[in-house]
Amino acid sequence: MITELPEPISRDEMKKNNVPLPFRDRCAGLLIPLNKCRKEGWYMPWNCVEERHDYEHCEYLDFKRRVKELEEIKKARDAKQ
């Protein structure tokens, strides 16, 4: 299980691995092995459980990071007024 967000991979790396545009975010580095595992496992739901959990947890952590950034922006805006 991941405990913090991984470093984002480059756009070239995402393009090379055919990551769809809506999924090109900080967690794309975890999506690549997940999609590879899914393809090799015939997309059965009981395969790749750990990879899927890590990817979904990364997405959750990224969501929390974005919410925190938005709160800081709002606090800074309110402090100016």
Rosetta blueprint (number, residue, H / E / L):
1 M L
2 I L
3 T L
4 E L
5 L L
6 P L
7 E L
8 P L
9 I L
10 S L
11 R H
12 D H
13 E H
14 M H
15 K H
16 K H
17 N L
18 N L
19 V L
20 P L
21 L H
22 P H
23 F H
24 R L
25 D L
26 R L
27 C L
28 A H
29 G H
30 L H
31 L H
32 I H
33 P H
34 L H
35 N H
36 K H
37 C H
38 R H
39 K H
40 E H
41 G L
42 W L
43 Y L
44 M L
45 P L
46 W L
47 N L
48 C L
49 V H
50 E H
51 E H
52 R H
53 H H
54 D H
55 Y H
56 E H
57 H H
58 C H
59 E H
60 Y H
61 L H
62 D H
63 F H
64 K H
65 R H
66 R H
67 V H
68 K H
69 E H
70 L H
71 E H
72 E H
73 I H
74 K H
75 K H
76 A H
77 R H
78 D H
79 A H
80 K H
81 Q L
